[in-house]
Amino acid sequence: MPITIIPHSASGSDLTDDGPVGRPLSQPPCHTRSFELDLEGAGQNRTGLWECTVGSYERQIAEAEVMHILAGECLFTPTGGTPIRIKTGDTLFFPANTTGIWEIVEPLRKVYVILQ
């Protein structure tokens, strides 16, 4: 089984435009770009790069997620919780079914792994 490399993860040069987020809370809505890789031998788990413009939206990922912030700054407010400031260099784990609001303060770029 080969080792998987995510090329240009710091620059985000290989990202594809995904359009606006699914549940925007700001106008204009945040726009995203991404690059997803198949993880050979990792079942249904998936990984990639993701980037988002300034604004806010509802989190839609039901699966557990690990992410490392490559650039930018944001706040995440879990449903019923207090805002958490997240910035370049932070690594986070979101348990499955975590809901809340993202507020992107500076354009955000992350490496993520979605766990099935």
C-alpha positions as CSV (number, residue, x, y, z in Angstrom):
1,M,0.0,0.0,0.0
2,P,1.6,3.3,-1.1
3,I,2.0,6.4,1.1
4,T,-0.4,9.2,0.2
5,I,1.0,12.7,-0.2
6,I,-1.3,15.8,-0.3
7,P,0.6,18.1,-2.8
8,H,0.9,21.8,-2.2
9,S,-1.1,21.7,1.0
10,A,0.3,25.0,2.3
11,S,-0.5,26.9,-0.9
12,G,-3.8,25.4,-1.9
13,S,-2.9,25.7,-5.5
14,D,-4.7,22.5,-6.6
15,L,-8.1,23.3,-5.1
16,T,-11.3,23.2,-7.1
17,D,-14.1,25.8,-6.7
18,D,-17.1,24.2,-4.8
19,G,-19.2,27.3,-4.7
20,P,-21.1,28.6,-1.7
21,V,-21.6,26.7,1.5
22,G,-24.8,24.7,2.0
23,R,-26.2,26.6,4.9
24,P,-25.0,30.2,4.8
25,L,-25.7,32.7,7.6
26,S,-24.0,35.6,6.0
27,Q,-24.4,37.6,2.8
28,P,-22.6,37.2,0.6
29,P,-22.3,33.5,1.5
30,C,-18.9,31.9,2.2
31,H,-17.4,30.2,-0.8
32,T,-15.3,27.0,-0.6
33,R,-12.6,25.3,-2.6
34,S,-11.3,21.8,-1.9
35,F,-9.3,18.9,-3.0
36,E,-10.2,15.4,-1.8
37,L,-8.0,12.2,-2.0
38,D,-9.0,8.6,-1.8
39,L,-7.2,6.8,1.1
40,E,-6.2,3.4,-0.2
41,G,-6.7,0.9,2.6
42,A,-8.5,3.3,4.9
43,G,-12.1,2.1,4.4
44,Q,-14.6,4.9,4.0
45,N,-12.3,7.5,5.7
46,R,-11.4,10.4,3.5
47,T,-9.0,13.3,3.5
48,G,-8.2,16.5,1.7
49,L,-7.7,20.2,1.7
50,W,-10.5,22.7,2.2
51,E,-10.6,26.5,2.0
52,C,-13.4,29.0,2.9
53,T,-13.8,32.7,2.4
54,V,-14.9,35.1,5.2
55,G,-18.5,34.8,6.5
56,S,-20.6,32.4,8.6
57,Y,-22.6,29.2,8.1
58,E,-24.0,26.1,9.9
59,R,-21.7,23.0,10.2
60,Q,-23.1,20.1,8.1
61,I,-20.6,17.3,8.6
62,A,-22.3,14.4,10.6
63,E,-19.1,12.3,10.8
64,A,-16.2,12.7,13.2
65,E,-13.5,15.0,11.8
66,V,-9.8,15.7,12.6
67,M,-8.5,19.0,11.1
68,H,-5.3,21.0,11.1
69,I,-5.5,24.7,10.3
70,L,-2.9,25.7,7.7
71,A,-4.0,29.3,7.4
72,G,-6.6,31.7,8.7
73,E,-8.7,32.3,11.7
74,C,-12.3,31.5,12.7
75,L,-14.7,31.0,15.6
76,F,-16.7,27.9,16.1
77,T,-19.7,28.0,18.4
78,P,-21.0,24.5,19.3
79,T,-24.7,24.3,19.7
80,G,-25.5,25.4,23.3
81,G,-21.8,26.2,23.9
82,T,-19.4,29.1,23.9
83,P,-17.3,30.3,20.9
84,I,-13.9,28.7,20.4
85,R,-11.2,30.7,18.6
86,I,-9.3,28.6,16.1
87,K,-6.2,29.9,14.2
88,T,-3.3,28.8,12.0
89,G,-1.4,25.9,13.6
90,D,-4.3,24.5,15.6
91,T,-5.3,20.9,15.3
92,L,-8.9,19.9,16.3
93,F,-11.1,16.8,16.7
94,F,-14.8,17.1,16.2
95,P,-16.8,14.2,17.5
96,A,-19.5,12.8,15.2
97,N,-22.7,14.8,15.1
98,T,-21.1,18.0,16.3
99,T,-23.3,20.9,15.4
100,G,-22.8,24.7,15.6
101,I,-21.9,27.8,13.7
102,W,-18.6,28.6,11.9
103,E,-17.6,32.3,11.7
104,I,-14.7,32.6,9.3
105,V,-12.8,35.8,10.3
106,E,-9.8,35.4,7.9
107,P,-9.9,33.0,4.9
108,L,-9.4,29.5,6.3
109,R,-7.5,26.6,4.8
110,K,-7.3,23.2,6.5
111,V,-6.2,19.6,6.1
112,Y,-9.0,17.3,7.2
113,V,-9.7,13.6,7.8
114,I,-13.3,12.5,7.9
115,L,-13.7,9.4,10.0
116,Q,-16.5,6.9,9.2
